[in-house]
């Protein structure tokens, strides 16, 4: 978890970490939280949600930028947390945020409509 104000280099560091990991032969995917939630919503509408979640579950390092930066609708957040659940204790996930981190705060901020 990389936490800091805007412009402090969190995204750049996240990309650097991902690039270094890729150099070891492991799979890495960088995306913003909003782009991932949009991809999941589109996959759900096209009845491909399970396969998209499975694909994200297999990536060695998921770099998720701008978590908590934008408010996301609840429908889009549910599959995002499915990905976190699938990856838990199996694969690495790196996250950036400009919000102070507490479970309740991040969930409320991310899920606000």
Phi and psi restraints in degrees (range 20) as a CNS / XPLOR table:
assign (resid 1 and name C) (resid 2 and name N)
       (resid 2 and name CA) (resid 2 and name C) 1.0 -107.5 20.0 2
assign (resid 2 and name N) (resid 2 and name CA)
       (resid 2 and name C) (resid 3 and name N) 1.0 118.1 20.0 2
assign (resid 2 and name C) (resid 3 and name N)
       (resid 3 and name CA) (resid 3 and name C) 1.0 -119.8 20.0 2
assign (resid 3 and name N) (resid 3 and name CA)
       (resid 3 and name C) (resid 4 and name N) 1.0 132.5 20.0 2
assign (resid 3 and name C) (resid 4 and name N)
       (resid 4 and name CA) (resid 4 and name C) 1.0 177.8 20.0 2
assign (resid 4 and name N) (resid 4 and name CA)
       (resid 4 and name C) (resid 5 and name N) 1.0 168.5 20.0 2
assign (resid 4 and name C) (resid 5 and name N)
       (resid 5 and name CA) (resid 5 and name C) 1.0 -66.8 20.0 2
assign (resid 5 and name N) (resid 5 and name CA)
       (resid 5 and name C) (resid 6 and name N) 1.0 163.5 20.0 2
assign (resid 5 and name C) (resid 6 and name N)
       (resid 6 and name CA) (resid 6 and name C) 1.0 -59.6 20.0 2
assign (resid 6 and name N) (resid 6 and name CA)
       (resid 6 and name C) (resid 7 and name N) 1.0 140.8 20.0 2
assign (resid 6 and name C) (resid 7 and name N)
       (resid 7 and name CA) (resid 7 and name C) 1.0 83.0 20.0 2
assign (resid 7 and name N) (resid 7 and name CA)
       (resid 7 and name C) (resid 8 and name N) 1.0 9.8 20.0 2
assign (resid 7 and name C) (resid 8 and name N)
       (resid 8 and name CA) (resid 8 and name C) 1.0 -93.7 20.0 2
assign (resid 8 and name N) (resid 8 and name CA)
       (resid 8 and name C) (resid 9 and name N) 1.0 -0.3 20.0 2
assign (resid 8 and name C) (resid 9 and name N)
       (resid 9 and name CA) (resid 9 and name C) 1.0 97.1 20.0 2
assign (resid 9 and name N) (resid 9 and name CA)
       (resid 9 and name C) (resid 10 and name N) 1.0 13.7 20.0 2
assign (resid 9 and name C) (resid 10 and name N)
       (resid 10 and name CA) (resid 10 and name C) 1.0 -60.8 20.0 2
assign (resid 10 and name N) (resid 10 and name CA)
       (resid 10 and name C) (resid 11 and name N) 1.0 -48.0 20.0 2
assign (resid 10 and name C) (resid 11 and name N)
       (resid 11 and name CA) (resid 11 and name C) 1.0 -64.1 20.0 2
assign (resid 11 and name N) (resid 11 and name CA)
       (resid 11 and name C) (resid 12 and name N) 1.0 -42.1 20.0 2
assign (resid 11 and name C) (resid 12 and name N)
       (resid 12 and name CA) (resid 12 and name C) 1.0 -62.3 20.0 2
assign (resid 12 and name N) (resid 12 and name CA)
       (resid 12 and name C) (resid 13 and name N) 1.0 -42.7 20.0 2
assign (resid 12 and name C) (resid 13 and name N)
       (resid 13 and name CA) (resid 13 and name C) 1.0 -64.6 20.0 2
assign (resid 13 and name N) (resid 13 and name CA)
       (resid 13 and name C) (resid 14 and name N) 1.0 -41.6 20.0 2
assign (resid 13 and name C) (resid 14 and name N)
       (resid 14 and name CA) (resid 14 and name C) 1.0 -60.6 20.0 2
assign (resid 14 and name N) (resid 14 and name CA)
       (resid 14 and name C) (resid 15 and name N) 1.0 -44.1 20.0 2
assign (resid 14 and name C) (resid 15 and name N)
       (resid 15 and name CA) (resid 15 and name C) 1.0 -64.4 20.0 2
assign (resid 15 and name N) (resid 15 and name CA)
       (resid 15 and name C) (resid 16 and name N) 1.0 -40.6 20.0 2
assign (resid 15 and name C) (resid 16 and name N)
       (resid 16 and name CA) (resid 16 and name C) 1.0 -62.1 20.0 2
assign (resid 16 and name N) (resid 16 and name CA)
       (resid 16 and name C) (resid 17 and name N) 1.0 -42.5 20.0 2
assign (resid 16 and name C) (resid 17 and name N)
       (resid 17 and name CA) (resid 17 and name C) 1.0 -62.0 20.0 2
assign (resid 17 and name N) (resid 17 and name CA)
       (resid 17 and name C) (resid 18 and name N) 1.0 -46.3 20.0 2
assign (resid 17 and name C) (resid 18 and name N)
       (resid 18 and name CA) (resid 18 and name C) 1.0 -60.8 20.0 2
assign (resid 18 and name N) (resid 18 and name CA)
       (resid 18 and name C) (resid 19 and name N) 1.0 -41.9 20.0 2
assign (resid 18 and name C) (resid 19 and name N)
       (resid 19 and name CA) (resid 19 and name C) 1.0 -63.4 20.0 2
assign (resid 19 and name N) (resid 19 and name CA)
       (resid 19 and name C) (resid 20 and name N) 1.0 -42.7 20.0 2
assign (resid 19 and name C) (resid 20 and name N)
       (resid 20 and name CA) (resid 20 and name C) 1.0 -63.2 20.0 2
assign (resid 20 and name N) (resid 20 and name CA)
       (resid 20 and name C) (resid 21 and name N) 1.0 -43.0 20.0 2
assign (resid 20 and name C) (resid 21 and name N)
       (resid 21 and name CA) (resid 21 and name C) 1.0 -65.2 20.0 2
assign (resid 21 and name N) (resid 21 and name CA)
       (resid 21 and name C) (resid 22 and name N) 1.0 -40.1 20.0 2
assign (resid 21 and name C) (resid 22 and name N)
       (resid 22 and name CA) (resid 22 and name C) 1.0 -58.7 20.0 2
assign (resid 22 and name N) (resid 22 and name CA)
       (resid 22 and name C) (resid 23 and name N) 1.0 -36.0 20.0 2
assign (resid 22 and name C) (resid 23 and name N)
       (resid 23 and name CA) (resid 23 and name C) 1.0 -63.1 20.0 2
assign (resid 23 and name N) (resid 23 and name CA)
       (resid 23 and name C) (resid 24 and name N) 1.0 -17.9 20.0 2
assign (resid 23 and name C) (resid 24 and name N)
       (resid 24 and name CA) (resid 24 and name C) 1.0 -91.0 20.0 2
assign (resid 24 and name N) (resid 24 and name CA)
       (resid 24 and name C) (resid 25 and name N) 1.0 -1.0 20.0 2
assign (resid 24 and name C) (resid 25 and name N)
       (resid 25 and name CA) (resid 25 and name C) 1.0 95.0 20.0 2
assign (resid 25 and name N) (resid 25 and name CA)
       (resid 25 and name C) (resid 26 and name N) 1.0 0.6 20.0 2
assign (resid 25 and name C) (resid 26 and name N)
       (resid 26 and name CA) (resid 26 and name C) 1.0 -86.0 20.0 2
assign (resid 26 and name N) (resid 26 and name CA)
       (resid 26 and name C) (resid 27 and name N) 1.0 157.1 20.0 2
assign (resid 26 and name C) (resid 27 and name N)
       (resid 27 and name CA) (resid 27 and name C) 1.0 -86.9 20.0 2
assign (resid 27 and name N) (resid 27 and name CA)
       (resid 27 and name C) (resid 28 and name N) 1.0 139.0 20.0 2
assign (resid 27 and name C) (resid 28 and name N)
       (resid 28 and name CA) (resid 28 and name C) 1.0 -134.8 20.0 2
assign (resid 28 and name N) (resid 28 and name CA)
       (resid 28 and name C) (resid 29 and name N) 1.0 141.7 20.0 2
assign (resid 28 and name C) (resid 29 and name N)
       (resid 29 and name CA) (resid 29 and name C) 1.0 -132.9 20.0 2
assign (resid 29 and name N) (resid 29 and name CA)
       (resid 29 and name C) (resid 30 and name N) 1.0 124.8 20.0 2
assign (resid 29 and name C) (resid 30 and name N)
       (resid 30 and name CA) (resid 30 and name C) 1.0 -106.3 20.0 2
assign (resid 30 and name N) (resid 30 and name CA)
       (resid 30 and name C) (resid 31 and name N) 1.0 132.7 20.0 2
assign (resid 30 and name C) (resid 31 and name N)
       (resid 31 and name CA) (resid 31 and name C) 1.0 -157.7 20.0 2
assign (resid 31 and name N) (resid 31 and name CA)
       (resid 31 and name C) (resid 32 and name N) 1.0 160.6 20.0 2
assign (resid 31 and name C) (resid 32 and name N)
       (resid 32 and name CA) (resid 32 and name C) 1.0 -86.6 20.0 2
assign (resid 32 and name N) (resid 32 and name CA)
       (resid 32 and name C) (resid 33 and name N) 1.0 158.2 20.0 2
assign (resid 32 and name C) (resid 33 and name N)
       (resid 33 and name CA) (resid 33 and name C) 1.0 -59.7 20.0 2
assign (resid 33 and name N) (resid 33 and name CA)
       (resid 33 and name C) (resid 34 and name N) 1.0 -45.4 20.0 2
assign (resid 33 and name C) (resid 34 and name N)
       (resid 34 and name CA) (resid 34 and name C) 1.0 -64.2 20.0 2
assign (resid 34 and name N) (resid 34 and name CA)
       (resid 34 and name C) (resid 35 and name N) 1.0 -39.3 20.0 2
assign (resid 34 and name C) (resid 35 and name N)
       (resid 35 and name CA) (resid 35 and name C) 1.0 -64.5 20.0 2
assign (resid 35 and name N) (resid 35 and name CA)
       (resid 35 and name C) (resid 36 and name N) 1.0 -40.7 20.0 2
assign (resid 35 and name C) (resid 36 and name N)
       (resid 36 and name CA) (resid 36 and name C) 1.0 -65.7 20.0 2
assign (resid 36 and name N) (resid 36 and name CA)
       (resid 36 and name C) (resid 37 and name N) 1.0 -44.4 20.0 2
assign (resid 36 and name C) (resid 37 and name N)
       (resid 37 and name CA) (resid 37 and name C) 1.0 -62.7 20.0 2
assign (resid 37 and name N) (resid 37 and name CA)
       (resid 37 and name C) (resid 38 and name N) 1.0 -39.8 20.0 2
assign (resid 37 and name C) (resid 38 and name N)
       (resid 38 and name CA) (resid 38 and name C) 1.0 -63.4 20.0 2
assign (resid 38 and name N) (resid 38 and name CA)
       (resid 38 and name C) (resid 39 and name N) 1.0 -43.0 20.0 2
assign (resid 38 and name C) (resid 39 and name N)
       (resid 39 and name CA) (resid 39 and name C) 1.0 -60.7 20.0 2
assign (resid 39 and name N) (resid 39 and name CA)
       (resid 39 and name C) (resid 40 and name N) 1.0 -41.2 20.0 2
assign (resid 39 and name C) (resid 40 and name N)
       (resid 40 and name CA) (resid 40 and name C) 1.0 -66.6 20.0 2
assign (resid 40 and name N) (resid 40 and name CA)
       (resid 40 and name C) (resid 41 and name N) 1.0 -39.5 20.0 2
assign (resid 40 and name C) (resid 41 and name N)
       (resid 41 and name CA) (resid 41 and name C) 1.0 -64.3 20.0 2
assign (resid 41 and name N) (resid 41 and name CA)
       (resid 41 and name C) (resid 42 and name N) 1.0 -42.7 20.0 2
assign (resid 41 and name C) (resid 42 and name N)
       (resid 42 and name CA) (resid 42 and name C) 1.0 -64.6 20.0 2
assign (resid 42 and name N) (resid 42 and name CA)
       (resid 42 and name C) (resid 43 and name N) 1.0 -40.9 20.0 2
assign (resid 42 and name C) (resid 43 and name N)
       (resid 43 and name CA) (resid 43 and name C) 1.0 -64.3 20.0 2
assign (resid 43 and name N) (resid 43 and name CA)
       (resid 43 and name C) (resid 44 and name N) 1.0 -38.8 20.0 2
assign (resid 43 and name C) (resid 44 and name N)
       (resid 44 and name CA) (resid 44 and name C) 1.0 -63.2 20.0 2
assign (resid 44 and name N) (resid 44 and name CA)
       (resid 44 and name C) (resid 45 and name N) 1.0 -44.7 20.0 2
assign (resid 44 and name C) (resid 45 and name N)
       (resid 45 and name CA) (resid 45 and name C) 1.0 -63.8 20.0 2
assign (resid 45 and name N) (resid 45 and name CA)
       (resid 45 and name C) (resid 46 and name N) 1.0 -32.1 20.0 2
assign (resid 45 and name C) (resid 46 and name N)
       (resid 46 and name CA) (resid 46 and name C) 1.0 -92.0 20.0 2
assign (resid 46 and name N) (resid 46 and name CA)
       (resid 46 and name C) (resid 47 and name N) 1.0 6.8 20.0 2
assign (resid 46 and name C) (resid 47 and name N)
       (resid 47 and name CA) (resid 47 and name C) 1.0 60.4 20.0 2
assign (resid 47 and name N) (resid 47 and name CA)
       (resid 47 and name C) (resid 48 and name N) 1.0 39.4 20.0 2
assign (resid 47 and name C) (resid 48 and name N)
       (resid 48 and name CA) (resid 48 and name C) 1.0 -122.2 20.0 2
assign (resid 48 and name N) (resid 48 and name CA)
       (resid 48 and name C) (resid 49 and name N) 1.0 13.9 20.0 2
assign (resid 48 and name C) (resid 49 and name N)
       (resid 49 and name CA) (resid 49 and name C) 1.0 -59.0 20.0 2
assign (resid 49 and name N) (resid 49 and name CA)
       (resid 49 and name C) (resid 50 and name N) 1.0 -44.4 20.0 2
assign (resid 49 and name C) (resid 50 and name N)
       (resid 50 and name CA) (resid 50 and name C) 1.0 -59.3 20.0 2
assign (resid 50 and name N) (resid 50 and name CA)
       (resid 50 and name C) (resid 51 and name N) 1.0 -42.3 20.0 2
assign (resid 50 and name C) (resid 51 and name N)
       (resid 51 and name CA) (resid 51 and name C) 1.0 -70.3 20.0 2
assign (resid 51 and name N) (resid 51 and name CA)
       (resid 51 and name C) (resid 52 and name N) 1.0 -35.0 20.0 2
assign (resid 51 and name C) (resid 52 and name N)
       (resid 52 and name CA) (resid 52 and name C) 1.0 -68.4 20.0 2
assign (resid 52 and name N) (resid 52 and name CA)
       (resid 52 and name C) (resid 53 and name N) 1.0 -43.5 20.0 2
assign (resid 52 and name C) (resid 53 and name N)
       (resid 53 and name CA) (resid 53 and name C) 1.0 -61.9 20.0 2
assign (resid 53 and name N) (resid 53 and name CA)
       (resid 53 and name C) (resid 54 and name N) 1.0 -41.8 20.0 2
assign (resid 53 and name C) (resid 54 and name N)
       (resid 54 and name CA) (resid 54 and name C) 1.0 -62.7 20.0 2
assign (resid 54 and name N) (resid 54 and name CA)
       (resid 54 and name C) (resid 55 and name N) 1.0 -39.4 20.0 2
assign (resid 54 and name C) (resid 55 and name N)
       (resid 55 and name CA) (resid 55 and name C) 1.0 -63.1 20.0 2
assign (resid 55 and name N) (resid 55 and name CA)
       (resid 55 and name C) (resid 56 and name N) 1.0 -44.7 20.0 2
assign (resid 55 and name C) (resid 56 and name N)
       (resid 56 and name CA) (resid 56 and name C) 1.0 -68.6 20.0 2
assign (resid 56 and name N) (resid 56 and name CA)
       (resid 56 and name C) (resid 57 and name N) 1.0 -25.2 20.0 2
assign (resid 56 and name C) (resid 57 and name N)
       (resid 57 and name CA) (resid 57 and name C) 1.0 -72.7 20.0 2
assign (resid 57 and name N) (resid 57 and name CA)
       (resid 57 and name C) (resid 58 and name N) 1.0 -21.4 20.0 2
assign (resid 57 and name C) (resid 58 and name N)
       (resid 58 and name CA) (resid 58 and name C) 1.0 -93.0 20.0 2
assign (resid 58 and name N) (resid 58 and name CA)
       (resid 58 and name C) (resid 59 and name N) 1.0 -13.1 20.0 2
assign (resid 58 and name C) (resid 59 and name N)
       (resid 59 and name CA) (resid 59 and name C) 1.0 -69.1 20.0 2
assign (resid 59 and name N) (resid 59 and name CA)
       (resid 59 and name C) (resid 60 and name N) 1.0 135.1 20.0 2
assign (resid 59 and name C) (resid 60 and name N)
       (resid 60 and name CA) (resid 60 and name C) 1.0 -65.5 20.0 2
assign (resid 60 and name N) (resid 60 and name CA)
       (resid 60 and name C) (resid 61 and name N) 1.0 -42.2 20.0 2
assign (resid 60 and name C) (resid 61 and name N)
       (resid 61 and name CA) (resid 61 and name C) 1.0 -134.6 20.0 2
assign (resid 61 and name N) (resid 61 and name CA)
       (resid 61 and name C) (resid 62 and name N) 1.0 118.4 20.0 2
assign (resid 61 and name C) (resid 62 and name N)
       (resid 62 and name CA) (resid 62 and name C) 1.0 -99.9 20.0 2
assign (resid 62 and name N) (resid 62 and name CA)
       (resid 62 and name C) (resid 63 and name N) 1.0 118.0 20.0 2
assign (resid 62 and name C) (resid 63 and name N)
       (resid 63 and name CA) (resid 63 and name C) 1.0 -99.8 20.0 2
assign (resid 63 and name N) (resid 63 and name CA)
       (resid 63 and name C) (resid 64 and name N) 1.0 109.6 20.0 2
assign (resid 63 and name C) (resid 64 and name N)
       (resid 64 and name CA) (resid 64 and name C) 1.0 -111.8 20.0 2
assign (resid 64 and name N) (resid 64 and name CA)
       (resid 64 and name C) (resid 65 and name N) 1.0 109.5 20.0 2
assign (resid 64 and name C) (resid 65 and name N)
       (resid 65 and name CA) (resid 65 and name C) 1.0 -95.7 20.0 2
assign (resid 65 and name N) (resid 65 and name CA)
       (resid 65 and name C) (resid 66 and name N) 1.0 149.8 20.0 2
assign (resid 65 and name C) (resid 66 and name N)
       (resid 66 and name CA) (resid 66 and name C) 1.0 63.7 20.0 2
assign (resid 66 and name N) (resid 66 and name CA)
       (resid 66 and name C) (resid 67 and name N) 1.0 40.0 20.0 2
assign (resid 66 and name C) (resid 67 and name N)
       (resid 67 and name CA) (resid 67 and name C) 1.0 -69.8 20.0 2
assign (resid 67 and name N) (resid 67 and name CA)
       (resid 67 and name C) (resid 68 and name N) 1.0 128.1 20.0 2
assign (resid 67 and name C) (resid 68 and name N)
       (resid 68 and name CA) (resid 68 and name C) 1.0 82.5 20.0 2
assign (resid 68 and name N) (resid 68 and name CA)
       (resid 68 and name C) (resid 69 and name N) 1.0 1.1 20.0 2
assign (resid 68 and name C) (resid 69 and name N)
       (resid 69 and name CA) (resid 69 and name C) 1.0 -75.3 20.0 2
assign (resid 69 and name N) (resid 69 and name CA)
       (resid 69 and name C) (resid 70 and name N) 1.0 -43.0 20.0 2
assign (resid 69 and name C) (resid 70 and name N)
       (resid 70 and name CA) (resid 70 and name C) 1.0 -113.2 20.0 2
assign (resid 70 and name N) (resid 70 and name CA)
       (resid 70 and name C) (resid 71 and name N) 1.0 150.2 20.0 2
assign (resid 70 and name C) (resid 71 and name N)
       (resid 71 and name CA) (resid 71 and name C) 1.0 -76.4 20.0 2
assign (resid 71 and name N) (resid 71 and name CA)
       (resid 71 and name C) (resid 72 and name N) 1.0 132.7 20.0 2
assign (resid 71 and name C) (resid 72 and name N)
       (resid 72 and name CA) (resid 72 and name C) 1.0 -117.4 20.0 2
assign (resid 72 and name N) (resid 72 and name CA)
       (resid 72 and name C) (resid 73 and name N) 1.0 147.9 20.0 2
assign (resid 72 and name C) (resid 73 and name N)
       (resid 73 and name CA) (resid 73 and name C) 1.0 -72.7 20.0 2
assign (resid 73 and name N) (resid 73 and name CA)
       (resid 73 and name C) (resid 74 and name N) 1.0 152.5 20.0 2
assign (resid 73 and name C) (resid 74 and name N)
       (resid 74 and name CA) (resid 74 and name C) 1.0 -59.6 20.0 2
assign (resid 74 and name N) (resid 74 and name CA)
       (resid 74 and name C) (resid 75 and name N) 1.0 -35.7 20.0 2
assign (resid 74 and name C) (resid 75 and name N)
       (resid 75 and name CA) (resid 75 and name C) 1.0 -62.1 20.0 2
assign (resid 75 and name N) (resid 75 and name CA)
       (resid 75 and name C) (resid 76 and name N) 1.0 -37.3 20.0 2
assign (resid 75 and name C) (resid 76 and name N)
       (resid 76 and name CA) (resid 76 and name C) 1.0 -77.3 20.0 2
assign (resid 76 and name N) (resid 76 and name CA)
       (resid 76 and name C) (resid 77 and name N) 1.0 -26.0 20.0 2
assign (resid 76 and name C) (resid 77 and name N)
       (resid 77 and name CA) (resid 77 and name C) 1.0 -76.7 20.0 2
assign (resid 77 and name N) (resid 77 and name CA)
       (resid 77 and name C) (resid 78 and name N) 1.0 -33.5 20.0 2
assign (resid 77 and name C) (resid 78 and name N)
       (resid 78 and name CA) (resid 78 and name C) 1.0 -54.7 20.0 2
assign (resid 78 and name N) (resid 78 and name CA)
       (resid 78 and name C) (resid 79 and name N) 1.0 -50.7 20.0 2
assign (resid 78 and name C) (resid 79 and name N)
       (resid 79 and name CA) (resid 79 and name C) 1.0 -66.2 20.0 2
assign (resid 79 and name N) (resid 79 and name CA)
       (resid 79 and name C) (resid 80 and name N) 1.0 -28.9 20.0 2
assign (resid 79 and name C) (resid 80 and name N)
       (resid 80 and name CA) (resid 80 and name C) 1.0 -60.6 20.0 2
assign (resid 80 and name N) (resid 80 and name CA)
       (resid 80 and name C) (resid 81 and name N) 1.0 -46.1 20.0 2
assign (resid 80 and name C) (resid 81 and name N)
       (resid 81 and name CA) (resid 81 and name C) 1.0 -71.9 20.0 2
assign (resid 81 and name N) (resid 81 and name CA)
       (resid 81 and name C) (resid 82 and name N) 1.0 -22.5 20.0 2
assign (resid 81 and name C) (resid 82 and name N)
       (resid 82 and name CA) (resid 82 and name C) 1.0 -63.5 20.0 2
assign (resid 82 and name N) (resid 82 and name CA)
       (resid 82 and name C) (resid 83 and name N) 1.0 -41.5 20.0 2
assign (resid 82 and name C) (resid 83 and name N)
       (resid 83 and name CA) (resid 83 and name C) 1.0 -62.5 20.0 2
assign (resid 83 and name N) (resid 83 and name CA)
       (resid 83 and name C) (resid 84 and name N) 1.0 -45.2 20.0 2
assign (resid 83 and name C) (resid 84 and name N)
       (resid 84 and name CA) (resid 84 and name C) 1.0 -57.5 20.0 2
assign (resid 84 and name N) (resid 84 and name CA)
       (resid 84 and name C) (resid 85 and name N) 1.0 -43.2 20.0 2
assign (resid 84 and name C) (resid 85 and name N)
       (resid 85 and name CA) (resid 85 and name C) 1.0 -64.0 20.0 2
assign (resid 85 and name N) (resid 85 and name CA)
       (resid 85 and name C) (resid 86 and name N) 1.0 -44.5 20.0 2
assign (resid 85 and name C) (resid 86 and name N)
       (resid 86 and name CA) (resid 86 and name C) 1.0 -62.9 20.0 2
assign (resid 86 and name N) (resid 86 and name CA)
       (resid 86 and name C) (resid 87 and name N) 1.0 -35.1 20.0 2
assign (resid 86 and name C) (resid 87 and name N)
       (resid 87 and name CA) (resid 87 and name C) 1.0 -83.2 20.0 2
assign (resid 87 and name N) (resid 87 and name CA)
       (resid 87 and name C) (resid 88 and name N) 1.0 -20.6 20.0 2
assign (resid 87 and name C) (resid 88 and name N)
       (resid 88 and name CA) (resid 88 and name C) 1.0 -51.2 20.0 2
assign (resid 88 and name N) (resid 88 and name CA)
       (resid 88 and name C) (resid 89 and name N) 1.0 125.6 20.0 2
assign (resid 88 and name C) (resid 89 and name N)
       (resid 89 and name CA) (resid 89 and name C) 1.0 62.5 20.0 2
assign (resid 89 and name N) (resid 89 and name CA)
       (resid 89 and name C) (resid 90 and name N) 1.0 10.0 20.0 2
assign (resid 89 and name C) (resid 90 and name N)
       (resid 90 and name CA) (resid 90 and name C) 1.0 -118.8 20.0 2
assign (resid 90 and name N) (resid 90 and name CA)
       (resid 90 and name C) (resid 91 and name N) 1.0 -38.2 20.0 2
assign (resid 90 and name C) (resid 91 and name N)
       (resid 91 and name CA) (resid 91 and name C) 1.0 -136.2 20.0 2
assign (resid 91 and name N) (resid 91 and name CA)
       (resid 91 and name C) (resid 92 and name N) 1.0 157.6 20.0 2
assign (resid 91 and name C) (resid 92 and name N)
       (resid 92 and name CA) (resid 92 and name C) 1.0 -86.4 20.0 2
assign (resid 92 and name N) (resid 92 and name CA)
       (resid 92 and name C) (resid 93 and name N) 1.0 142.8 20.0 2
assign (resid 92 and name C) (resid 93 and name N)
       (resid 93 and name CA) (resid 93 and name C) 1.0 -133.4 20.0 2
assign (resid 93 and name N) (resid 93 and name CA)
       (resid 93 and name C) (resid 94 and name N) 1.0 125.3 20.0 2
assign (resid 93 and name C) (resid 94 and name N)
       (resid 94 and name CA) (resid 94 and name C) 1.0 -110.9 20.0 2
assign (resid 94 and name N) (resid 94 and name CA)
       (resid 94 and name C) (resid 95 and name N) 1.0 133.9 20.0 2
assign (resid 94 and name C) (resid 95 and name N)
       (resid 95 and name CA) (resid 95 and name C) 1.0 -130.8 20.0 2
assign (resid 95 and name N) (resid 95 and name CA)
       (resid 95 and name C) (resid 96 and name N) 1.0 140.0 20.0 2
assign (resid 95 and name C) (resid 96 and name N)
       (resid 96 and name CA) (resid 96 and name C) 1.0 -112.7 20.0 2
assign (resid 96 and name N) (resid 96 and name CA)
       (resid 96 and name C) (resid 97 and name N) 1.0 148.3 20.0 2
assign (resid 96 and name C) (resid 97 and name N)
       (resid 97 and name CA) (resid 97 and name C) 1.0 -154.3 20.0 2
assign (resid 97 and name N) (resid 97 and name CA)
       (resid 97 and name C) (resid 98 and name N) 1.0 153.3 20.0 2
assign (resid 97 and name C) (resid 98 and name N)
       (resid 98 and name CA) (resid 98 and name C) 1.0 -107.2 20.0 2
assign (resid 98 and name N) (resid 98 and name CA)
       (resid 98 and name C) (resid 99 and name N) 1.0 12.2 20.0 2
assign (resid 98 and name C) (resid 99 and name N)
       (resid 99 and name CA) (resid 99 and name C) 1.0 -104.7 20.0 2
assign (resid 99 and name N) (resid 99 and name CA)
       (resid 99 and name C) (resid 100 and name N) 1.0 143.5 20.0 2
assign (resid 99 and name C) (resid 100 and name N)
       (resid 100 and name CA) (resid 100 and name C) 1.0 -58.3 20.0 2
assign (resid 100 and name N) (resid 100 and name CA)
       (resid 100 and name C) (resid 101 and name N) 1.0 142.8 20.0 2
assign (resid 100 and name C) (resid 101 and name N)
       (resid 101 and name CA) (resid 101 and name C) 1.0 -98.6 20.0 2
assign (resid 101 and name N) (resid 101 and name CA)
       (resid 101 and name C) (resid 102 and name N) 1.0 118.3 20.0 2
assign (resid 101 and name C) (resid 102 and name N)
       (resid 102 and name CA) (resid 102 and name C) 1.0 -142.1 20.0 2
assign (resid 102 and name N) (resid 102 and name CA)
       (resid 102 and name C) (resid 103 and name N) 1.0 148.5 20.0 2
assign (resid 102 and name C) (resid 103 and name N)
       (resid 103 and name CA) (resid 103 and name C) 1.0 -56.3 20.0 2
assign (resid 103 and name N) (resid 103 and name CA)
       (resid 103 and name C) (resid 104 and name N) 1.0 -49.7 20.0 2
assign (resid 103 and name C) (resid 104 and name N)
       (resid 104 and name CA) (resid 104 and name C) 1.0 -64.2 20.0 2
assign (resid 104 and name N) (resid 104 and name CA)
       (resid 104 and name C) (resid 105 and name N) 1.0 -43.9 20.0 2
assign (resid 104 and name C) (resid 105 and name N)
       (resid 105 and name CA) (resid 105 and name C) 1.0 -63.1 20.0 2
assign (resid 105 and name N) (resid 105 and name CA)
       (resid 105 and name C) (resid 106 and name N) 1.0 -47.3 20.0 2
assign (resid 105 and name C) (resid 106 and name N)
       (resid 106 and name CA) (resid 106 and name C) 1.0 -64.9 20.0 2
assign (resid 106 and name N) (resid 106 and name CA)
       (resid 106 and name C) (resid 107 and name N) 1.0 -40.8 20.0 2
assign (resid 106 and name C) (resid 107 and name N)
       (resid 107 and name CA) (resid 107 and name C) 1.0 -66.7 20.0 2
assign (resid 107 and name N) (resid 107 and name CA)
       (resid 107 and name C) (resid 108 and name N) 1.0 -45.1 20.0 2
assign (resid 107 and name C) (resid 108 and name N)
       (resid 108 and name CA) (resid 108 and name C) 1.0 -62.4 20.0 2
assign (resid 108 and name N) (resid 108 and name CA)
       (resid 108 and name C) (resid 109 and name N) 1.0 -44.5 20.0 2
assign (resid 108 and name C) (resid 109 and name N)
       (resid 109 and name CA) (resid 109 and name C) 1.0 -66.8 20.0 2
assign (resid 109 and name N) (resid 109 and name CA)
       (resid 109 and name C) (resid 110 and name N) 1.0 -43.3 20.0 2
assign (resid 109 and name C) (resid 110 and name N)
       (resid 110 and name CA) (resid 110 and name C) 1.0 -69.5 20.0 2
assign (resid 110 and name N) (resid 110 and name CA)
       (resid 110 and name C) (resid 111 and name N) 1.0 -35.6 20.0 2
assign (resid 110 and name C) (resid 111 and name N)
       (resid 111 and name CA) (resid 111 and name C) 1.0 -93.6 20.0 2
assign (resid 111 and name N) (resid 111 and name CA)
       (resid 111 and name C) (resid 112 and name N) 1.0 -0.9 20.0 2
assign (resid 111 and name C) (resid 112 and name N)
       (resid 112 and name CA) (resid 112 and name C) 1.0 -60.1 20.0 2
assign (resid 112 and name N) (resid 112 and name CA)
       (resid 112 and name C) (resid 113 and name N) 1.0 143.5 20.0 2
